[in-house]
Amino acid sequence: MAGRGIFLLNAALGIIISIVVFSKLKGEWAGAKGEKFDLAGSVLYSLAMIILVYAFSVLPKFWGLGLVAASLAFFFIFYSWELRQEFPVLKVDY
């Protein structure tokens, strides 16, 4: 029962924070007007992070190293993708 209570507390806190952020930071998004959202870059970055976190959780096993390598490959693909985007998720060229 305590496990569900912790989840409900975090879910409620997340909803409250989302409401506050979206109601107070209206002008914050004005700088991105007219820019297209880089969905492919977001998916690549998310996959790389998810695989990396999971890989670290199973790292004592041999295939954990394979997952770390796969994650690094996704990060490299993400980096290559972002270099070619007009409006990248993460600006990697300076």
ROLOBA-270024 format. One record per residue (C-alpha): residue number from 1; residue in three letters; x, y, z. Coordinates in nm, 4 decimals, always signed. Layout:
<lopas>
<lopa NUM; 'ala'; <X; Y; Z>>;
...
</lopas>
This chain:
<lopas>
<lopa 1; 'met'; <+0.0000; +0.0000; +0.0000>>;
<lopa 2; 'ala'; <+0.2841; +0.2394; +0.0777>>;
<lopa 3; 'gly'; <+0.4194; +0.1901; -0.2764>>;
<lopa 4; 'arg'; <+0.0971; +0.3151; -0.4316>>;
<lopa 5; 'gly'; <+0.0908; +0.6106; -0.1955>>;
<lopa 6; 'ile'; <+0.4348; +0.7190; -0.3105>>;
<lopa 7; 'phe'; <+0.3253; +0.6911; -0.6744>>;
<lopa 8; 'leu'; <+0.0099; +0.8937; -0.6130>>;
<lopa 9; 'leu'; <+0.2072; +1.1605; -0.4278>>;
<lopa 10; 'asn'; <+0.4556; +1.1885; -0.7159>>;
<lopa 11; 'ala'; <+0.1776; +1.1917; -0.9757>>;
<lopa 12; 'ala'; <-0.0078; +1.4693; -0.7914>>;
<lopa 13; 'leu'; <+0.3136; +1.6682; -0.7502>>;
<lopa 14; 'gly'; <+0.3904; +1.6274; -1.1219>>;
<lopa 15; 'ile'; <+0.0459; +1.7551; -1.2193>>;
<lopa 16; 'ile'; <+0.0758; +2.0557; -0.9887>>;
<lopa 17; 'ile'; <+0.4231; +2.1417; -1.1218>>;
<lopa 18; 'ser'; <+0.3011; +2.1085; -1.4830>>;
<lopa 19; 'ile'; <+0.0111; +2.3455; -1.4180>>;
<lopa 20; 'val'; <+0.2385; +2.6025; -1.2548>>;
<lopa 21; 'val'; <+0.4999; +2.5803; -1.5313>>;
<lopa 22; 'phe'; <+0.2510; +2.6163; -1.8165>>;
<lopa 23; 'ser'; <+0.0666; +2.9019; -1.6479>>;
<lopa 24; 'lys'; <+0.3731; +3.1035; -1.5396>>;
<lopa 25; 'leu'; <+0.6160; +3.0545; -1.8300>>;
<lopa 26; 'lys'; <+0.4054; +3.1693; -2.1241>>;
<lopa 27; 'gly'; <+0.6648; +3.4139; -2.2603>>;
<lopa 28; 'glu'; <+0.9454; +3.1636; -2.2208>>;
<lopa 29; 'trp'; <+0.8392; +2.9745; -2.5358>>;
<lopa 30; 'ala'; <+0.8217; +3.2872; -2.7545>>;
<lopa 31; 'gly'; <+1.1835; +3.2478; -2.8685>>;
<lopa 32; 'ala'; <+1.0982; +2.9224; -3.0462>>;
<lopa 33; 'lys'; <+0.8157; +3.0672; -3.2581>>;
<lopa 34; 'gly'; <+0.8279; +2.9406; -3.6140>>;
<lopa 35; 'glu'; <+1.0724; +2.6617; -3.5323>>;
<lopa 36; 'lys'; <+0.9818; +2.3034; -3.6166>>;
<lopa 37; 'phe'; <+1.0001; +2.0401; -3.3445>>;
<lopa 38; 'asp'; <+1.2765; +1.7855; -3.4057>>;
<lopa 39; 'leu'; <+1.0813; +1.4668; -3.3344>>;
<lopa 40; 'ala'; <+1.3468; +1.2326; -3.4752>>;
<lopa 41; 'gly'; <+1.6172; +1.3929; -3.2604>>;
<lopa 42; 'ser'; <+1.3990; +1.3654; -2.9522>>;
<lopa 43; 'val'; <+1.3309; +0.9968; -3.0185>>;
<lopa 44; 'leu'; <+1.6998; +0.9210; -3.0801>>;
<lopa 45; 'tyr'; <+1.8036; +1.0979; -2.7600>>;
<lopa 46; 'ser'; <+1.5290; +0.9279; -2.5579>>;
<lopa 47; 'leu'; <+1.6240; +0.5833; -2.6877>>;
<lopa 48; 'ala'; <+1.9913; +0.6440; -2.6122>>;
<lopa 49; 'met'; <+1.9120; +0.7539; -2.2562>>;
<lopa 50; 'ile'; <+1.6668; +0.4703; -2.1878>>;
<lopa 51; 'ile'; <+1.9105; +0.2093; -2.3162>>;
<lopa 52; 'leu'; <+2.1965; +0.3619; -2.1161>>;
<lopa 53; 'val'; <+2.0013; +0.3694; -1.7898>>;
<lopa 54; 'tyr'; <+1.8831; +0.0115; -1.8416>>;
<lopa 55; 'ala'; <+2.2347; -0.0969; -1.9368>>;
<lopa 56; 'phe'; <+2.3751; +0.0401; -1.6118>>;
<lopa 57; 'ser'; <+2.1120; -0.1484; -1.4166>>;
<lopa 58; 'val'; <+2.2199; -0.4813; -1.5724>>;
<lopa 59; 'leu'; <+2.5880; -0.3992; -1.6180>>;
<lopa 60; 'pro'; <+2.7319; -0.6862; -1.4142>>;
<lopa 61; 'lys'; <+2.5928; -0.9141; -1.6851>>;
<lopa 62; 'phe'; <+2.7920; -0.9435; -2.0063>>;
<lopa 63; 'trp'; <+2.5099; -0.8223; -2.2312>>;
<lopa 64; 'gly'; <+2.4984; -0.5019; -2.0270>>;
<lopa 65; 'leu'; <+2.8194; -0.4028; -2.2045>>;
<lopa 66; 'gly'; <+2.6436; -0.4600; -2.5361>>;
<lopa 67; 'leu'; <+2.3646; -0.2287; -2.4261>>;
<lopa 68; 'val'; <+2.6176; +0.0375; -2.3263>>;
<lopa 69; 'ala'; <+2.7709; +0.0051; -2.6743>>;
<lopa 70; 'ala'; <+2.4254; +0.0302; -2.8342>>;
<lopa 71; 'ser'; <+2.3540; +0.3400; -2.6282>>;
<lopa 72; 'leu'; <+2.6795; +0.4998; -2.7400>>;
<lopa 73; 'ala'; <+2.5862; +0.4188; -3.1008>>;
<lopa 74; 'phe'; <+2.2492; +0.5916; -3.0545>>;
<lopa 75; 'phe'; <+2.4262; +0.8949; -2.9031>>;
<lopa 76; 'phe'; <+2.6565; +0.9087; -3.2060>>;
<lopa 77; 'ile'; <+2.3593; +0.8855; -3.4444>>;
<lopa 78; 'phe'; <+2.1826; +1.1562; -3.2423>>;
<lopa 79; 'tyr'; <+2.4920; +1.3798; -3.2605>>;
<lopa 80; 'ser'; <+2.5211; +1.3265; -3.6374>>;
<lopa 81; 'trp'; <+2.1502; +1.3970; -3.6832>>;
<lopa 82; 'glu'; <+2.1585; +1.7158; -3.4765>>;
<lopa 83; 'leu'; <+2.4500; +1.8573; -3.6782>>;
<lopa 84; 'arg'; <+2.2284; +1.8514; -3.9896>>;
<lopa 85; 'gln'; <+1.9136; +2.0035; -3.8349>>;
<lopa 86; 'glu'; <+1.8089; +2.3654; -3.8743>>;
<lopa 87; 'phe'; <+1.6291; +2.3587; -3.5376>>;
<lopa 88; 'pro'; <+1.7980; +2.0861; -3.3288>>;
<lopa 89; 'val'; <+1.6849; +1.9569; -2.9905>>;
<lopa 90; 'leu'; <+2.0367; +2.0163; -2.8610>>;
<lopa 91; 'lys'; <+2.2701; +2.2537; -3.0377>>;
<lopa 92; 'val'; <+2.5915; +2.0525; -3.0729>>;
<lopa 93; 'asp'; <+2.7918; +2.2751; -3.3097>>;
<lopa 94; 'tyr'; <+2.9564; +2.5781; -3.1545>>;
</lopas>
